[in-house]
Amino acid sequence: MDLINILKHRHTTKAYDKERKIPAPIAAQLLESLRYSPSSVNSQPWHFFVADNDAGKARIAKATSGPFAFNAPRVMDASHVVVLSARNSLPADYLQTLADQEQADGRYANEEARALAHKGRSGFVGLHEQAGDVPTWTQKQTYIAQGFLLLSAALLGVDATPMEALTPAF
């Protein structure tokens, strides 16, 4: 693999062939890349919505109305559409869910390590809550996931288009 060559030939796709579909094993790898995307203190402050059929893409295309209507054909013609959405808050129960999942995944050698990691993540989130910038911080984390997805697509030979021109209408 020649990473620099792949990066030099990666581009933002302007139009898609509606008849071409990403093979299921490749699509699964792309979605798995989102699952393994890094985030600060493993906060994972996002939701991903995936549409791979006309009905799902039509729901997303509704968010391309008005000044963003130029994106509707991209949404409708792409094989798959992934919407990355940042959380606006990271409440204690969400942070506990993360800690529980990390425990289930076997990330910690012992309970002390688990408690320390949870305390650190909660403290870091608390700093952003005090600063009043949790939504901005979670958006930055979500952009990391987008970068991971775009790089993964390039490495797998899949064309992709990052878009911000959506209104939350779906």
N, C-alpha and C positions, 0 to 999 in steps of 0.2 A: 504494500500500500504506500502510495506517495501522497501524504497528507497535503503538502503545499500544492501539488498539481490538482488535487481534488478541490481545494479551496479556490484556486484560480479559475476553475471552470464552473463553480457553483454560481448560480445567478437566481434572481427573483423571477419566477415564471410569470409571464403576462397573460397567457391563455393556456387552457388545458383541453385535451382531447377527451370528450365525455366517454368515449368507448374504451379508453385505456384504464385499466384498474390495477392498483397496487396488489401484487399477489399477497394472499393471506399471511404467509410466513414473514414477509417483509413488513407488512402492516403491524404484525404482532411485535416485531423487533422495535419498530418506531415507538409504539405505545409503551413497550418495556423501557425504552430509553427515558421516557418521561418518569416512569416509576423510579428510576435510578438517578434522576437529576439531583445534583447537590443543592443544598440551601443552607443558609446561615443557621447554626445550631440545630440543624436537621428540622427546621420549623415546618417545612412542606406547606407553606401557606397558600395553597392553590386548589382549584378544582379543574378538571379537564373534561370537556364535553366532546365526544367524537360522533361524527355523522358519516356514515358510509353508504347511505341510501338516499333516494330522492326526497323522501318525506323529511328526514332529519336535516338534509342540506337546505330544503325549502324553509324550515323553521329558522335556520341560521341566516339565510338570505334575507329574511324579513328585517334583519338588523342592518342591512345595507341600503336602506331606503334613503330618500332625500339626497344630500350631498355625497353620500357614499354609494349610490346606485351603481357606479362603475365597477364595484366589486362583486355584484350579484352573479355575473357569468362565471367568475373564478370560483365562487362558492358552489354554484350548481354544477359546473363541469368537472371539478376536481374529483378524483377518486375518493378521497377522504378529506374531511375538514375537521380540524382540531381547534377548539376554542379553549384558550388558557385564561382562567379567571382567578384573580387574586382575592384572598379573603380580606375583609376590612377590619377584622378583629381576630385575636387569638386567645379566646377565653380559657380559663383554667381547665375546664373539662376537655377541651380540645388538646391542650398540652398533656393532660393525663393520658389521653388516648394514644398520643405519640409515644409516651414513655412505656405504656403497656405493650404497644406493638414492638418497640425495640426490645423489650424484655422477651416477648414471644419469639422474636427473631434470634435471640441468643447473643445480643450485642454486648452484654455486660458480664464480667467475670464474677460479680457478686452484687448483693443488694446495696452495698455502700457505693459502688461505682454507678449503679442505676440512680440512686438518690442524688448523688453529686451531679450527674448529667442533667437530671430533671430540674434540680435547683438552679443550675447554670442557665439552662434554656429559659426557665421562668423568669429569672433575674434579667436576662437580656431582653426578653419581651417586655418586662416591666419598665426597663429604661426607655424603650420606644413608646410605651404607653404614656410615660411621664412627659416625653418630648412631644407627644401628640402626633407622631408620624408613622403609626403602625400601617395605615393604608399605603403610604409611599414606600415604606420598607418592604411590605409584602409584594408590591408591584415589582420592585427591583429583584426580589427573589424569584418571582414568576418569569421575569426576563431571562434569568439564568436557565430555567427550564426550557424556555423558547430557544435559546442558543443551543442547548443540548439537543433538542429535537431537530433544529436546522442542520447542525453538524452531522447528526446521525443520518438524516435524509441524504445529505451530500455523500457520506461514506457508503451508503447503500445504493447510490445512483438514482435517487428519487428526487424529482423536481419539487420545489416548495415555494410558497409565497407567504412571507410574514405580512400581516395586516393589522392595522390599528383602527381602521375606518369602519367601526361597527357601533351601532347604537344599541343599548341593552333592551331589545324588543322581543327577544325570543324566550 
